[in-house]
Amino acid sequence: MADCIFCNIISGDIPSCKVYEDQEVLAFLDISQTTPGHTLVIPKEHVRNVLEMSESTASSLFKRIPKIARAIQKSTNAPAMNIINNNESIAGQTVFHAHIHLVPRYSGNDGINITYTTNEPNFEVLGKMAEQIAQEVNL
Protein backbone atom coordinates (compact mmCIF):
# COMPACT_ATOMS: atom_id res chain seq x y z
CA MET A 1 0.00 0.00 0.00
CA ALA A 2 1.69 3.18 -1.24
CA ASP A 3 0.61 5.52 1.56
CA CYS A 4 1.49 3.11 4.40
CA ILE A 5 4.74 4.02 6.18
CA PHE A 6 5.35 0.42 7.23
CA CYS A 7 4.80 -0.89 3.68
CA ASN A 8 7.34 1.72 2.53
CA ILE A 9 9.78 0.46 5.18
CA ILE A 10 9.23 -3.14 4.00
CA SER A 11 9.89 -2.14 0.37
CA GLY A 12 13.04 -0.23 1.38
CA ASP A 13 11.66 3.13 0.24
CA ILE A 14 12.03 4.37 3.83
CA PRO A 15 15.16 3.32 5.76
CA SER A 16 14.93 1.44 9.03
CA CYS A 17 17.19 -0.16 11.60
CA LYS A 18 16.26 -3.81 11.12
CA VAL A 19 16.74 -6.34 13.90
CA TYR A 20 15.01 -9.29 12.18
CA GLU A 21 13.66 -10.09 8.74
CA ASP A 22 12.37 -13.14 6.92
CA GLN A 23 9.85 -13.66 4.11
CA GLU A 24 6.80 -12.91 6.30
CA VAL A 25 7.93 -10.68 9.19
CA LEU A 26 10.08 -7.60 9.73
CA ALA A 27 11.28 -6.22 13.07
CA PHE A 28 12.94 -2.83 13.35
CA LEU A 29 13.71 -0.23 16.00
CA ASP A 30 10.93 2.26 16.60
CA ILE A 31 12.21 5.77 15.87
CA SER A 32 10.52 7.02 19.06
CA GLN A 33 12.62 4.71 21.30
CA THR A 34 10.27 4.92 24.29
CA THR A 35 13.06 3.02 26.04
CA PRO A 36 16.36 1.84 24.49
CA GLY A 37 15.64 -1.16 22.28
CA HIS A 38 11.96 -0.35 21.59
CA THR A 39 11.20 -2.52 18.56
CA LEU A 40 8.24 -2.93 16.21
CA VAL A 41 7.39 -6.35 14.78
CA ILE A 42 5.17 -6.29 11.69
CA PRO A 43 3.80 -8.72 9.15
CA LYS A 44 5.00 -7.99 5.62
CA GLU A 45 1.45 -8.49 4.42
CA HIS A 46 -0.46 -5.23 4.75
CA VAL A 47 -3.22 -5.79 7.27
CA ARG A 48 -4.83 -3.00 9.30
CA ASN A 49 -4.46 -4.65 12.72
CA VAL A 50 -4.78 -7.91 14.64
CA LEU A 51 -8.58 -7.70 14.46
CA GLU A 52 -8.38 -8.04 10.67
CA MET A 53 -5.53 -10.57 10.56
CA SER A 54 -5.92 -14.09 9.20
CA GLU A 55 -4.94 -16.99 11.45
CA SER A 56 -2.00 -17.72 9.15
CA THR A 57 -0.64 -14.17 9.35
CA ALA A 58 -1.17 -14.08 13.11
CA SER A 59 0.67 -17.36 13.50
CA SER A 60 3.62 -16.11 11.43
CA LEU A 61 3.81 -12.86 13.36
CA PHE A 62 3.30 -14.07 16.91
CA LYS A 63 5.52 -17.14 16.73
CA ARG A 64 8.52 -14.84 16.15
CA ILE A 65 7.81 -12.51 19.10
CA PRO A 66 9.51 -14.61 21.85
CA LYS A 67 12.76 -15.01 19.90
CA ILE A 68 12.97 -11.32 19.02
CA ALA A 69 11.97 -10.24 22.55
CA ARG A 70 14.66 -12.47 24.10
CA ALA A 71 17.27 -11.04 21.72
CA ILE A 72 16.31 -7.49 22.68
CA GLN A 73 16.39 -8.38 26.35
CA LYS A 74 19.79 -10.05 26.09
CA SER A 75 21.39 -7.29 24.03
CA THR A 76 20.03 -4.45 26.18
CA ASN A 77 20.22 -6.17 29.60
CA ALA A 78 16.60 -5.17 30.21
CA PRO A 79 15.14 -7.20 33.10
CA ALA A 80 11.56 -6.89 31.79
CA MET A 81 9.54 -6.03 28.71
CA ASN A 82 6.13 -4.72 27.70
CA ILE A 83 4.60 -6.39 24.65
CA ILE A 84 1.91 -4.04 23.38
CA ASN A 85 -0.60 -4.09 20.55
CA ASN A 86 -3.11 -1.31 19.87
CA ASN A 87 -6.08 -1.91 17.56
CA GLU A 88 -7.88 1.12 16.10
CA SER A 89 -7.39 4.79 16.97
CA ILE A 90 -9.55 4.76 20.09
CA ALA A 91 -7.12 2.15 21.50
CA GLY A 92 -4.05 4.19 20.55
CA GLN A 93 -3.22 2.78 17.11
CA THR A 94 -1.65 5.54 15.00
CA VAL A 95 -0.19 3.54 12.10
CA PHE A 96 -2.80 1.35 10.43
CA HIS A 97 -0.55 -1.56 9.52
CA ALA A 98 -0.56 -4.24 12.22
CA HIS A 99 2.40 -4.03 14.58
CA ILE A 100 3.54 -5.24 17.96
CA HIS A 101 5.61 -3.01 20.25
CA LEU A 102 8.40 -4.70 22.22
CA VAL A 103 9.38 -2.16 24.88
CA PRO A 104 12.28 -3.13 27.16
CA ARG A 105 11.90 -2.04 30.77
CA TYR A 106 14.80 -1.16 33.04
CA SER A 107 15.31 -0.71 36.77
CA GLY A 108 14.28 2.79 37.69
CA ASN A 109 11.58 3.08 35.03
CA ASP A 110 9.18 0.64 36.63
CA GLY A 111 5.77 2.12 37.20
CA ILE A 112 6.40 4.75 34.55
CA ASN A 113 3.75 5.01 31.88
CA ILE A 114 4.88 4.43 28.34
CA THR A 115 4.80 7.58 26.26
CA TYR A 116 5.49 7.61 22.54
CA THR A 117 7.45 10.61 21.35
CA THR A 118 7.99 12.25 18.00
CA ASN A 119 11.56 13.52 18.42
CA GLU A 120 14.03 13.24 15.59
CA PRO A 121 15.90 9.97 16.22
CA ASN A 122 19.67 9.55 16.35
CA PHE A 123 20.04 7.07 13.49
CA GLU A 124 23.69 6.35 14.29
CA VAL A 125 22.75 5.21 17.80
CA LEU A 126 19.75 3.27 16.49
CA GLY A 127 21.89 1.56 13.85
CA LYS A 128 24.41 0.35 16.45
CA MET A 129 21.62 -0.91 18.72
CA ALA A 130 19.94 -2.70 15.80
CA GLU A 131 23.23 -4.46 15.00
CA GLN A 132 23.55 -5.69 18.59
CA ILE A 133 19.99 -7.02 18.67
CA ALA A 134 20.31 -8.58 15.21
CA GLN A 135 23.39 -10.50 16.37
CA GLU A 136 21.38 -11.96 19.22
CA VAL A 137 18.42 -12.88 17.04
CA ASN A 138 20.76 -14.43 14.42
CA LEU A 139 19.59 -12.32 11.49
C-alpha positions as CSV (number, residue, x, y, z in Angstrom):
1,M,0.0,0.0,0.0
2,A,1.7,3.2,-1.2
3,D,0.6,5.5,1.6
4,C,1.5,3.1,4.4
5,I,4.7,4.0,6.2
6,F,5.3,0.4,7.2
7,C,4.8,-0.9,3.7
8,N,7.3,1.7,2.5
9,I,9.8,0.5,5.2
10,I,9.2,-3.1,4.0
11,S,9.9,-2.1,0.4
12,G,13.0,-0.2,1.4
13,D,11.7,3.1,0.2
14,I,12.0,4.4,3.8
15,P,15.2,3.3,5.8
16,S,14.9,1.4,9.0
17,C,17.2,-0.2,11.6
18,K,16.3,-3.8,11.1
19,V,16.7,-6.3,13.9
20,Y,15.0,-9.3,12.2
21,E,13.7,-10.1,8.7
22,D,12.4,-13.1,6.9
23,Q,9.8,-13.7,4.1
24,E,6.8,-12.9,6.3
25,V,7.9,-10.7,9.2
26,L,10.1,-7.6,9.7
27,A,11.3,-6.2,13.1
28,F,12.9,-2.8,13.4
29,L,13.7,-0.2,16.0
30,D,10.9,2.3,16.6
31,I,12.2,5.8,15.9
32,S,10.5,7.0,19.1
33,Q,12.6,4.7,21.3
34,T,10.3,4.9,24.3
35,T,13.1,3.0,26.0
36,P,16.4,1.8,24.5
37,G,15.6,-1.2,22.3
38,H,12.0,-0.4,21.6
39,T,11.2,-2.5,18.6
40,L,8.2,-2.9,16.2
41,V,7.4,-6.3,14.8
42,I,5.2,-6.3,11.7
43,P,3.8,-8.7,9.1
44,K,5.0,-8.0,5.6
45,E,1.5,-8.5,4.4
46,H,-0.5,-5.2,4.7
47,V,-3.2,-5.8,7.3
48,R,-4.8,-3.0,9.3
49,N,-4.5,-4.6,12.7
50,V,-4.8,-7.9,14.6
51,L,-8.6,-7.7,14.5
52,E,-8.4,-8.0,10.7
53,M,-5.5,-10.6,10.6
54,S,-5.9,-14.1,9.2
55,E,-4.9,-17.0,11.5
56,S,-2.0,-17.7,9.2
57,T,-0.6,-14.2,9.3
58,A,-1.2,-14.1,13.1
59,S,0.7,-17.4,13.5
60,S,3.6,-16.1,11.4
61,L,3.8,-12.9,13.4
62,F,3.3,-14.1,16.9
63,K,5.5,-17.1,16.7
64,R,8.5,-14.8,16.2
65,I,7.8,-12.5,19.1
66,P,9.5,-14.6,21.8
67,K,12.8,-15.0,19.9
68,I,13.0,-11.3,19.0
69,A,12.0,-10.2,22.6
70,R,14.7,-12.5,24.1
71,A,17.3,-11.0,21.7
72,I,16.3,-7.5,22.7
73,Q,16.4,-8.4,26.4
74,K,19.8,-10.1,26.1
75,S,21.4,-7.3,24.0
76,T,20.0,-4.4,26.2
77,N,20.2,-6.2,29.6
78,A,16.6,-5.2,30.2
79,P,15.1,-7.2,33.1
80,A,11.6,-6.9,31.8
81,M,9.5,-6.0,28.7
82,N,6.1,-4.7,27.7
83,I,4.6,-6.4,24.7
84,I,1.9,-4.0,23.4
85,N,-0.6,-4.1,20.5
86,N,-3.1,-1.3,19.9
87,N,-6.1,-1.9,17.6
88,E,-7.9,1.1,16.1
89,S,-7.4,4.8,17.0
90,I,-9.5,4.8,20.1
91,A,-7.1,2.2,21.5
92,G,-4.0,4.2,20.5
93,Q,-3.2,2.8,17.1
94,T,-1.6,5.5,15.0
95,V,-0.2,3.5,12.1
96,F,-2.8,1.3,10.4
97,H,-0.6,-1.6,9.5
98,A,-0.6,-4.2,12.2
99,H,2.4,-4.0,14.6
100,I,3.5,-5.2,18.0
101,H,5.6,-3.0,20.2
102,L,8.4,-4.7,22.2
103,V,9.4,-2.2,24.9
104,P,12.3,-3.1,27.2
105,R,11.9,-2.0,30.8
106,Y,14.8,-1.2,33.0
107,S,15.3,-0.7,36.8
108,G,14.3,2.8,37.7
109,N,11.6,3.1,35.0
110,D,9.2,0.6,36.6
111,G,5.8,2.1,37.2
112,I,6.4,4.7,34.5
113,N,3.7,5.0,31.9
114,I,4.9,4.4,28.3
115,T,4.8,7.6,26.3
116,Y,5.5,7.6,22.5
117,T,7.5,10.6,21.3
118,T,8.0,12.2,18.0
119,N,11.6,13.5,18.4
120,E,14.0,13.2,15.6
121,P,15.9,10.0,16.2
122,N,19.7,9.6,16.4
123,F,20.0,7.1,13.5
124,E,23.7,6.3,14.3
125,V,22.7,5.2,17.8
126,L,19.7,3.3,16.5
127,G,21.9,1.6,13.9
128,K,24.4,0.3,16.5
129,M,21.6,-0.9,18.7
130,A,19.9,-2.7,15.8
131,E,23.2,-4.5,15.0
132,Q,23.6,-5.7,18.6
133,I,20.0,-7.0,18.7
134,A,20.3,-8.6,15.2
135,Q,23.4,-10.5,16.4
136,E,21.4,-12.0,19.2
137,V,18.4,-12.9,17.0
138,N,20.8,-14.4,14.4
139,L,19.6,-12.3,11.5
